[in-house]
Amino acid sequence: MAETQNSRFPIYAVIATVVFKLLFLLTHYIQEDAFITWRVAQNLLDYGVIGFNGDTKISASTTHLYVFVSYIFNLVFGKENFIEPLLIFNSILFTIGTLFLSHMVLKNPWHKALFIFLIGILPPSIKISILGMEYGILFFLEMALLYYGFNKGKKWALTLLPVLIMFTRIDTVIFLGIVFFVDLFWNKKIRWNYIFGGILGILSTFAFNWFYFGEVVNNTITAKKLLYEQQFTLGQHINYFMVSFGNFWGMLKVPGDFNPITIIVLIFELLCFIYLIRQREKRNYFLWMIFLFGWVKQMAFISQKSLFDWYYWVPQILLFVPVLIFVLEQKERRNLWLSLLIVFYITPMLAFQTIHSIATGNGEWNYRRTIGVFLNKYEKDKNQWILLEPAGYVPYFSGLKTIDEVGLVDKQIQEEIKKDKTNYWINTVKTRKPKYLLSYQNLYEGKDAEYYQIHYRVLKEFRVKDHLKSNHKILEKIYNLKPSGTDYNLYIRVD
């Protein structure tokens, strides 16, 4: 009876972790890109087209599977009420993923329960759970593949899950590839079901892109590469990598180029990993998979200058797994080790993420969202266009047709970038004549000031400083401690 009760501790930990993270929903910290995906889902609901601006097809979201999941939640709960249920769903799936992971690397039910809770309250885990991105589903699918496919030997998992994983994000080919090579090296045989599943995943994703959108890879990838790609020397590449390393490899960002916390944690992660694999346990098979993936993914994306936080969330979590295992399995002074970890790392990280979530939630939900809400009330004709960046909150809450300066949601601007990258913004304005411009610059200054002064007037100024007040003094202090957002000028065409 006691053994049965103990075996339920990991399940209780899943429930407790999900409930604990529900508190972060109160911060309203939702990633900008989530609203791009949700607008695509609602576009599918309204027009029957996967797109962003009416009946024009475009893969404006990086993830196909999450678009369809968001579509279902919009259909079931309605456009006004789907967000909270979807965020809770993401959090549940992610935490179940940590349950699968605990089964693969730990034996003791108590250890599994503590592992699930502690890893679940790390900053990247909180962000995966509540920011509205596709990584909750992705983590669940990846851990389900390892647990059911490679731990339990289920053929259905080896065939089906790679397809769903690839359909969630194309860059997961890195994860699938690392898993394949570790398994091949470890077991000295090829799992043909897995090979078939991987090939099917790649072909189905590319085929969907080609036959539906007329492109091989998602438009988001093409657009970012077109605008952000630059030519660097080897020295510049190395310097760029070192500058970005500290604040993207680790869980904590600090001002400046050097982050000592990242270095310390990285060394400790490596030492814990080496200590664990020397024990020759069965779990080493999975430790090699997740640790190699964490290193390869982070090295690849930092080297490619992919400086968006969410690319690094899953690797950050997986690289920290050996640390938790090392501490939880200490036979002597385990309570001391655990206390030191909680006091000097877990708790400060949780406090940091709490402050960051409150401040950023204010900057996004209470500030940037108000621009979209203002436009929604001001402009009743939703066929009018706005040129801006980024394409999340404001287009979603305004309902206006959108041209974003990167070209994620509008392909025509990419042609202007190809023709004249330096002047593509003003050329787009002259060619497309959008009714609204939202810019973080003063367009009445600079070489094109005369054109803007003739054809546009300032409709409203939006300033971060106007949204740093609160009736709650603690919240106001946090808002001012870490002001989040960008000052914007909203222009309207006068001719």
C-alpha positions in Angstrom: 0.0 0.0 0.0 2.8 2.4 1.0 4.7 1.5 -2.2 1.6 2.3 -4.3 1.2 5.6 -2.5 4.9 6.4 -3.1 4.6 5.7 -6.8 1.9 8.4 -7.0 4.3 11.1 -5.8 5.4 12.1 -9.3 1.8 12.5 -10.3 1.1 14.7 -7.3 4.2 16.7 -8.2 2.9 17.3 -11.7 -0.4 18.6 -10.3 1.4 20.8 -7.7 3.8 22.2 -10.3 1.0 23.1 -12.8 -1.1 24.8 -10.0 2.0 26.7 -8.8 2.7 28.1 -12.2 -0.9 29.2 -12.7 0.1 32.2 -10.5 2.2 33.5 -13.4 -0.8 33.8 -15.5 -1.6 36.9 -13.4 1.4 38.6 -14.8 -0.1 38.6 -18.3 3.4 37.9 -19.7 2.7 36.5 -23.1 5.3 36.4 -25.9 4.7 38.7 -28.9 5.1 35.8 -31.4 2.3 33.8 -29.7 -0.2 36.4 -31.0 1.1 35.9 -34.5 0.3 32.2 -34.3 -3.1 32.9 -32.7 -4.0 35.4 -35.4 -3.1 32.8 -38.0 -5.4 30.4 -36.2 -8.2 32.9 -36.2 -7.6 33.7 -39.8 -8.1 30.0 -40.5 -11.3 30.1 -38.5 -12.6 33.2 -40.3 -11.4 32.7 -43.9 -10.6 29.0 -44.0 -7.0 30.0 -45.0 -3.8 29.6 -43.1 -2.6 33.2 -43.4 -2.5 36.5 -41.7 -4.3 39.0 -43.9 -7.6 37.5 -45.0 -7.6 35.0 -47.9 -3.8 35.4 -48.7 -1.9 32.2 -47.9 1.3 32.7 -45.9 3.2 30.6 -43.3 3.4 33.6 -40.9 3.8 31.2 -37.9 6.9 29.1 -37.5 4.8 26.2 -36.2 2.1 24.4 -38.1 0.9 22.0 -35.4 0.4 24.7 -32.8 -1.6 26.7 -35.3 -4.1 23.8 -35.6 -4.1 23.3 -31.8 -4.8 27.1 -31.4 -7.5 26.8 -34.0 -9.2 24.1 -32.0 -9.1 26.1 -28.8 -10.5 29.1 -30.6 -13.3 26.9 -32.0 -14.1 25.4 -28.6 -13.7 28.3 -26.2 -14.2 31.3 -28.6 -11.8 34.1 -29.5 -12.4 36.0 -26.3 -11.8 33.1 -23.9 -9.3 30.7 -25.4 -6.0 32.1 -24.2 -6.1 31.0 -20.5 -7.2 27.4 -21.3 -4.5 27.1 -24.0 -1.8 28.4 -21.6 -2.9 25.9 -19.0 -2.9 23.1 -21.6 0.7 24.1 -22.6 1.7 24.0 -18.9 0.2 20.6 -18.4 1.8 19.1 -21.4 5.2 20.5 -20.5 5.0 19.2 -17.0 3.9 15.7 -18.2 7.1 15.9 -20.4 9.1 16.4 -17.2 7.3 13.4 -15.7 8.5 11.2 -18.7 12.0 12.6 -18.3 12.0 11.8 -14.6 11.1 8.2 -15.3 14.1 7.8 -17.7 16.7 9.3 -15.4 15.6 8.5 -11.8 14.2 5.5 -9.9 13.1 6.8 -6.5 9.5 8.3 -6.6 10.5 11.0 -4.1 13.4 12.0 -6.3 11.1 12.1 -9.3 8.6 14.3 -7.5 11.3 16.8 -6.4 12.9 16.7 -9.9 9.5 17.6 -11.5 8.8 20.5 -9.2 12.3 22.0 -9.2 12.9 21.7 -12.9 9.3 23.1 -13.5 10.0 26.4 -11.7 13.2 27.2 -13.5 12.9 30.4 -15.7 12.8 28.6 -19.1 10.2 26.1 -17.7 8.0 29.0 -16.6 8.3 30.7 -19.9 7.5 27.6 -21.9 4.4 27.1 -19.7 2.9 30.6 -19.8 4.3 32.6 -22.7 1.9 31.0 -25.2 4.6 29.6 -27.6 4.6 26.0 -29.0 7.4 24.7 -26.7 5.1 23.1 -24.2 3.7 20.8 -26.9 7.2 20.3 -28.4 8.8 19.3 -25.1 6.0 16.9 -24.4 6.4 15.3 -27.8 10.2 15.0 -27.6 10.1 13.5 -24.1 7.2 11.2 -25.2 9.4 10.0 -28.1 12.3 9.2 -25.7 10.1 7.6 -23.1 7.7 5.5 -25.3 9.9 5.0 -28.3 13.4 4.5 -26.9 12.7 3.5 -23.3 9.6 1.4 -23.8 10.4 0.3 -27.4 6.9 1.3 -28.8 7.0 1.2 -32.6 4.0 3.5 -32.9 6.0 6.2 -31.0 9.1 5.8 -33.2 6.9 6.3 -36.3 4.3 8.8 -35.3 6.0 11.2 -32.9 8.8 12.3 -35.3 6.1 13.4 -37.7 4.4 15.5 -35.1 7.7 16.9 -33.8 8.8 18.0 -37.3 5.3 19.5 -37.9 5.7 21.6 -34.8 9.1 23.1 -35.7 11.4 22.3 -38.7 14.5 22.9 -36.6 13.7 19.9 -34.4 15.6 17.9 -37.1 18.6 18.6 -34.8 16.9 16.8 -31.9 15.8 13.9 -34.0 19.3 13.6 -35.6 21.1 13.6 -32.2 18.8 10.9 -30.8 19.4 8.8 -33.9 23.2 8.9 -33.7 23.3 8.3 -29.9 21.0 5.3 -30.3 23.0 3.9 -33.2 26.3 4.3 -31.3 24.8 2.8 -28.1 22.8 -0.2 -29.6 24.8 -0.8 -32.7 21.7 -1.2 -34.8 19.3 0.9 -36.8 15.7 1.3 -35.7 14.0 1.3 -39.1 10.6 2.5 -37.6 12.4 5.6 -36.4 14.1 6.1 -39.8 10.7 5.8 -41.5 9.1 8.2 -39.0 11.9 10.8 -39.5 11.7 10.6 -43.3 7.9 10.8 -43.1 8.2 13.8 -40.8 10.5 15.7 -43.1 8.6 14.8 -46.3 5.2 15.6 -44.9 6.3 18.9 -43.5 8.0 20.0 -46.7 5.2 18.6 -48.8 2.6 20.6 -46.8 4.7 23.8 -47.2 5.1 23.2 -51.0 1.5 22.2 -51.9 -0.2 24.7 -49.6 2.1 27.7 -49.6 4.3 27.0 -52.6 7.5 27.1 -50.6 9.8 24.4 -49.1 10.5 26.1 -45.7 8.3 28.4 -43.7 8.1 32.0 -44.8 9.3 33.1 -41.3 12.6 31.5 -41.9 13.0 33.0 -45.4 12.1 36.5 -44.2 14.5 36.5 -41.2 17.3 35.2 -43.3 16.7 37.9 -46.0 16.6 40.8 -43.6 19.1 39.8 -40.9 21.8 38.0 -42.9 25.1 39.8 -42.9 28.6 39.0 -44.1 31.1 38.5 -41.3 34.8 37.7 -41.1 35.9 34.7 -39.0 37.1 37.1 -36.3 33.7 38.9 -36.3 31.9 35.5 -36.1 33.9 34.5 -33.0 33.5 37.9 -31.4 29.7 37.8 -32.0 29.5 34.3 -30.5 31.4 35.3 -27.4 29.2 38.4 -26.9 26.0 36.4 -27.3 27.1 33.3 -25.4 26.7 34.5 -21.8 23.2 35.8 -22.2 21.7 33.0 -24.3 23.5 29.9 -23.1 22.4 30.4 -19.5 19.1 31.1 -17.8 19.9 34.6 -16.5 20.7 37.7 -18.6 22.9 40.4 -17.2 23.9 43.8 -18.6 27.1 43.7 -20.7 29.0 41.1 -22.7 30.4 38.9 -19.9 28.1 36.7 -17.7 30.0 34.9 -14.9 26.9 33.1 -13.8 26.6 31.3 -17.1 30.2 30.2 -16.9 29.9 28.9 -13.3 26.6 27.0 -14.1 28.1 25.6 -17.4 31.1 24.2 -15.5 28.9 22.7 -12.8 26.6 21.1 -15.4 29.6 19.6 -17.2 31.1 18.2 -13.9 27.8 16.7 -12.9 27.3 15.1 -16.3 30.8 13.6 -16.2 30.2 12.3 -12.7 26.9 10.6 -13.7 28.1 8.9 -16.9 31.0 7.4 -15.1 28.5 5.3 -13.1 27.6 3.3 -16.2 23.9 3.4 -15.5 21.2 2.5 -18.1 20.1 6.2 -17.9 23.4 7.3 -19.4 21.8 6.5 -22.8 19.3 9.3 -22.3 21.7 11.6 -20.6 23.9 11.5 -23.7 20.9 12.3 -25.9 19.7 15.3 -24.0 23.1 16.7 -23.1 24.5 16.4 -26.6 21.3 17.9 -28.0 21.6 20.9 -25.6 25.2 21.6 -26.6 24.6 21.2 -30.4 21.4 23.2 -30.5 22.9 26.1 -28.5 26.2 26.1 -30.4 24.4 26.0 -33.7 21.9 28.8 -33.0 24.3 31.1 -31.3 26.7 30.6 -34.2 23.9 31.5 -36.6 23.1 34.6 -34.6 19.6 33.4 -33.8 19.1 35.7 -30.9 15.6 34.9 -29.8 15.2 33.6 -26.3 12.8 30.8 -27.1 15.3 28.9 -29.2 17.3 28.2 -26.0 14.6 27.3 -23.5 14.5 23.5 -24.0 18.4 23.2 -24.2 18.8 25.2 -21.0 16.4 22.9 -19.2 18.0 19.7 -20.5 21.6 20.8 -19.7 20.5 21.4 -16.1 19.1 17.9 -15.7 22.5 16.3 -14.5 22.8 18.9 -11.8 19.4 18.0 -10.3 20.2 14.3 -10.6 23.5 14.8 -8.9 22.0 16.7 -6.0 19.0 14.4 -5.5 21.1 11.2 -5.4 23.7 12.4 -2.9 24.0 9.7 -0.2 25.7 11.9 2.3 24.6 15.4 3.2 21.9 15.3 0.5 19.8 17.8 2.4 22.7 20.2 2.6 23.3 19.9 -1.2 19.6 20.3 -1.9 19.3 23.3 0.4 22.3 25.0 -1.2 20.9 24.4 -4.6 17.5 25.8 -3.7 18.8 28.8 -1.7 21.6 29.9 -4.0 20.2 29.0 -7.4 16.5 27.9 -7.7 15.1 30.6 -5.4 17.1 33.5 -6.9 16.2 32.3 -10.4 12.5 32.0 -9.4 12.6 35.5 -7.9 14.3 36.9 -11.0 11.7 35.3 -13.3 8.9 36.6 -11.1 10.1 40.2 -11.4 10.9 39.7 -15.1 7.4 38.3 -15.8 5.6 41.1 -13.9 7.7 43.9 -15.5 7.5 42.4 -19.0 3.8 41.5 -18.6 3.2 45.2 -17.8 5.2 46.3 -20.9 3.5 43.9 -23.2 -0.1 43.5 -21.9 -0.7 46.9 -20.2 1.3 48.9 -22.7 1.8 47.4 -26.2 -1.7 45.8 -26.2 -3.2 49.2 -25.6 -1.9 50.4 -29.0 -3.9 47.6 -30.7 -7.0 48.3 -28.5 -6.8 52.0 -29.4 -6.6 51.3 -33.1 -9.4 48.7 -32.9 -11.8 51.4 -31.5 -10.5 54.2 -33.7 -10.5 52.4 -37.1 -13.7 50.5 -37.9 -12.6 49.5 -41.4 -10.5 46.4 -40.8 -9.4 46.3 -44.5 -7.0 49.3 -43.8 -3.3 48.5 -43.6 -0.7 49.3 -41.0 3.1 49.1 -41.4 4.9 48.2 -38.1 7.2 45.9 -36.2 6.7 43.6 -34.5 3.5 41.9 -35.8 2.1 40.4 -32.6 0.1 42.4 -30.1 -0.9 45.4 -32.2 -2.2 43.6 -35.3 -4.0 41.0 -33.1 -5.9 43.5 -31.0 -6.4 46.1 -33.8 -7.7 43.6 -36.4 -6.0 45.7 -39.1 -4.3 44.2 -42.2 -0.6 44.2 -41.5 2.7 44.8 -43.2 5.6 44.0 -40.8 9.1 45.3 -41.6 10.6 41.8 -41.4 8.2 40.3 -43.9 6.9 37.5 -41.5 3.2 38.2 -42.3 3.5 40.0 -45.7 5.6 38.7 -48.6 5.4 41.8 -50.7 7.8 43.8 -48.5 10.4 41.1 -49.1 10.6 42.2 -52.7 11.4 45.7 -51.5 14.1 44.4 -49.3 15.6 42.5 -52.3 15.5 45.6 -54.5 16.9 48.1 -52.0 17.6 46.9 -48.4 18.6 50.3 -47.2 15.5 52.1 -48.3 12.9 49.3 -48.3 10.8 51.0 -45.5 10.2 54.3 -47.3 9.8 52.5 -50.6 7.1 50.3 -49.1 5.3 53.3 -47.7 5.4 55.1 -51.1 4.3 51.9 -53.0 1.7 50.5 -50.7 0.5 53.7 -49.0 -0.7 52.1 -45.7 -3.1 54.2 -43.8 -1.2 53.8 -40.5 2.5 53.7 -39.6 3.7 52.6 -36.2 7.3 53.5 -35.6 9.8 53.7 -32.7 11.5 56.5 -34.6 10.5 60.1 -35.2 9.6 60.0 -38.9 9.6 63.8 -39.1 13.4 63.6 -38.7 15.9 62.1 -41.2 16.3 62.1 -45.0 12.7 61.2 -45.7 11.2 63.6 -43.3 9.6 65.8 -45.9 7.6 62.9 -47.4 6.2 61.9 -44.1 5.4 65.5 -43.1 3.4 65.9 -46.3 1.5 62.6 -46.3 1.2 61.6 -42.6 0.4 63.3 -39.3 1.0 62.1 -35.8 -2.2 60.5 -34.5 -1.0 59.5 -31.1 2.2 59.1 -29.1 2.7 56.0 -26.9 5.3 56.2 -24.2 6.5 53.5 -21.8 6.8 56.0 -18.9 3.0 56.5 -19.0 2.5 52.9 -18.0 4.8 52.6 -15.0 2.2 53.5 -12.4 0.2 51.2 -10.2 -2.1 51.3 -7.2 0.1 48.7 -5.7 3.4 50.2 -4.6 5.4 46.9 -4.9 4.2 46.5 -8.5 5.1 50.1 -9.3 8.6 49.6 -7.9 9.0 46.5 -10.2 7.7 48.4 -13.2 10.2 51.2 -12.6 13.0 48.8 -11.7 12.7 47.1 -15.1 10.8 49.3 -17.6 9.7 47.1 -20.5 8.6 48.2 -23.9 9.5 50.7 -26.6 8.2 54.3 -27.2 6.1 54.4 -30.4 4.7 57.1 -32.6 1.5 56.3 -34.5 1.0 58.1 -37.8 -2.1 58.3 -40.0 -2.2 59.1 -43.8 -3.8 62.4 -44.6 -4.2 62.1 -48.4 
